[in-house]
Each structure stands twice: as C-alpha cells, then as structure tokens.
Amino acid sequence: MHRVKQVKAMNNYLLLLKFDTNEVKIFNCFELFSDPLFSQIKNIEYFKTVRVDDMGFVCWDDATDIDPFQLYENSEPVTNFTFAS
C-alpha cells in the first residue's frame, strides 16, 4: 500500500501529495463534498489544516481521514514540482 509522506492544501480544494514512491500527485477533494463525513472540509480554513498521520493517512483534527490507496488511485500525477524541505 502506498503511504503519503507530505501533503499541501491548495486554495481550490486540491491536495498536493507526495507518496512514499516519491511520486507527486494532485487529488481533487470536491468529489468528497457529497459525503456527510467530509462536511467540515468545505470550510477552506479548516481544509488547510490537513496533515499526514503516522500511518500515511491524510487527516484533519476531527479524525476525518482519507485512505492513501484512495488518494493514490484517484489523483493525477504532477511533474516539475518539489516539496520544500
């Protein structure tokens, strides 16, 4: 299973993700908005509090999380981007 190593929230509800494979991908969170479990992330300020937990899951403080497999399979590759150290 792929794990997320880094995440960056973008202003347009996109997540920029770096996986343990060193691949960088973009995930569009709009597809999650119809699920009541993700209602909190509609608030852009809350959305930007995203982080990666010890298991490589993308999560927010209210225990909302996204499985890394779902993120990996449903995201688009990004080229020419480097995460700041």
C-alpha positions in Angstrom: 0.0 0.0 0.0 1.2 3.5 -0.8 1.6 6.0 2.0 1.5 9.7 1.9 4.7 11.4 3.1 3.7 15.0 2.6 0.5 17.0 1.9 -0.2 20.6 1.0 -3.7 22.0 0.8 -4.3 24.3 -2.2 -6.8 27.2 -2.2 -9.1 25.4 -4.7 -9.7 22.3 -2.5 -6.9 20.3 -4.2 -4.4 18.3 -2.2 -0.9 18.2 -3.4 0.5 14.8 -2.2 3.9 13.2 -2.1 3.9 9.5 -1.7 6.4 7.1 -0.4 7.3 6.3 -4.0 8.4 9.9 -4.3 5.6 10.5 -6.8 3.8 13.8 -6.5 0.1 13.9 -7.3 -3.0 16.1 -7.1 -6.2 15.0 -5.5 -9.5 16.9 -6.1 -11.5 17.0 -2.8 -14.7 18.2 -4.5 -15.7 14.6 -5.0 -15.8 14.2 -1.3 -18.2 17.0 -0.6 -21.3 14.9 -1.2 -20.3 12.6 1.7 -21.5 14.0 5.1 -18.3 12.7 6.7 -16.4 15.3 4.9 -18.7 18.3 5.6 -16.1 20.1 7.7 -13.5 20.3 5.0 -15.8 22.6 2.9 -14.5 25.3 5.2 -11.3 26.4 3.4 -9.6 27.5 6.6 -10.3 24.1 8.1 -9.3 22.3 4.9 -5.9 23.9 5.1 -5.2 22.3 8.5 -4.7 19.0 6.7 -1.7 16.8 7.8 -0.3 13.4 7.4 -0.5 11.0 10.4 2.0 8.3 11.4 0.3 5.7 9.1 0.5 7.8 6.0 -3.2 8.8 6.0 -4.2 12.4 5.2 -6.3 13.7 8.1 -7.8 16.6 9.9 -8.2 17.3 13.6 -11.7 16.0 13.8 -10.5 12.5 12.9 -11.7 12.8 9.3 -9.2 11.0 7.1 -8.6 9.7 3.6 -7.2 6.3 2.8 -3.8 6.6 1.0 -4.9 4.0 -1.5 -8.0 6.1 -2.5 -5.7 9.2 -2.8 -3.2 7.3 -4.9 -5.7 5.7 -7.2 -7.8 8.8 -7.7 -5.2 11.5 -8.1 -3.3 12.9 -11.1 0.4 12.9 -11.5 2.2 16.3 -11.2 5.5 16.9 -12.9 8.1 19.6 -12.1 7.2 20.2 -8.5 9.3 19.8 -5.5 8.1 20.0 -1.8 10.1 22.3 0.3 12.1 20.5 3.0 
